[in-house]
Amino acid sequence: MIIAQITDLHVVARDRLCYGEIPTNAQVAEAVAHINGLAPQPDVVIASGDLVDHGREEEYEVLHEILAKLNRPVLVIPGNHDRREALLKVFADQRYLPRVGAPFIHYAIEDYPIRLVGLDTSVPEHHYGMMCEERLRWLDETLSAQPDRPTMIFMHHPPFRTGVNWMDASGLHGGRRMEEIVARHRNVIRVVAGHIHRPIHVAWGGTIASTAPSTCHQVPLDLAAGDGFELVMEPRAIQLHVLDPGYGLVSHLSYVPSGYRYITMLDSLSEENRSALVERTRRDYEALRRTEYHPMSAK
């Protein structure tokens, strides 16, 4: 199974630019085309919040139009830039989502080898996130309902401190309580988030928690507790979470766009030497596959 994760899309109204200069709509469309061109194709795409920039219906209409071009199903959850009512109204055709008026956008998807649990951490009119008592109870009950299913939790706000202070200031309240719950459920194989606009990984709650880079602008890596509130046009990327039968979930960054220049290392070799190197590499892989890579402990 392959799960593609996109996050912090910040889609704006048609013919507008995010922050007056960033073409986020075109960048999300490029990410969609990138995903559609992957081989093998992912089984599902998760969009982990900040789907649009201002939470307006006109923005969700543009987002819906862009995401409709994906070849695979997409699952969305809100972030701090989103508004539940507008999201649910425009995405009412998505049957996995609750109806307009729901207090939170939580759900569990049972259709894949990995159970996918979406969490709504958003707090209206605030940039920080929250796992309140009601949300924590829902998560505990949902995880308890399928204790033997490998499960990925996806959410917007990461449940840990990243070290980028000005972003951590809008972090997750209730993250420590959530960590205690996740630690009791050993079937949780990954917790993935967005919000930080950077790829970050940490051992957390007996599993691995991570954030993904944005499909548009990134947040500079500032571990010196600077003032922050800066963006940087570092390479855009999606994350691919690949289920390996011997190792569990293996995650990769796939950069967008995919037009980087490839350097073929074999070009300088003769046909005979090239074939010999390829064959030796194949044999070396098969030897490791038999002794190391076989699914001894499928997760």
C-alpha positions, 0 to 999 in steps of 0.5 A: 500500500502507498499513501501520498500525503499533501499538506498546507495547500493554501488554495486561494480564490481564482486568479488570486495569489497567496500573500499577494505573490505565491501561485499556490493554486498552480502549485497544488495543480502541479502536485496533483499532476505529479501524483498522477504521474507516479509509478506505481500509483498511490492507493489513496491521497491524504490532505492534512489541513490548511487546504485553503488560505482564508476558509472561504467557499470560493476557495474550497470550490477551486480546491474541489476542482483541482483535487477532482483531477487526482486519479486516486481517492483523496481524504481531507481534514481541516487546519487552522486556515480552514473553516469546517462549515464551508469545507463540508458544504463544498465537499458534501459529495465526499461520503466519508465526511460528516454532514454540515453542522458536525462539531468536528471532522473526524473519521476512520477509513477501513478500506485499506490494509492500513486503517486511516484515522483523520483527526480535526485539531482546528479551533475556529479563529485561532491558529493553535490546535486542540485535542480536547476531552471530547476529541481525545475520547473519540480517538481512544474509542476509535483506536479501541474499536480495531485494536489489531488493525495497523493504523495511521493517524493524520492530523494538521497540528503536530503533537510534538514540539518541532524547535521552530519556536514561532510555529510551535507557538501555534502548536497543539494543546492536549498533545501530551494527553494524546501521546498517552492514548497512542502509547496504549494502542500499539497498532498505531504505526504512524502519526502524520501532520502538516502545519510546519511546512517542513519535513520533521520526524520524531519518536513519539508515543511508541511510534513515529510522528512526522510533519510533511513539507508544503506543496507551496511555500516552506517555513525556514529552518530556524532553531535559534528562536528568532522572530520568525514570520518568514517563508522561503521558496525551498523545494516543494514536495509530497510524502509517500508512505509505503507499506513494506511487509518486512519493515512496516511503513517506509516514508519518502519525499517526492519533490514537485515539480519532477523536472529535475535533471537526471545524471545517468551513472552508466553512460560512461560504461561500455555495454558489456560493463554496464550489463555486468554491473546491472547483473551484479547489483541484481544478484546483490539485492537478491542475496540481501532479500533472502537474508535481510529483506524478507518479511520476518515481522510484517507490520 
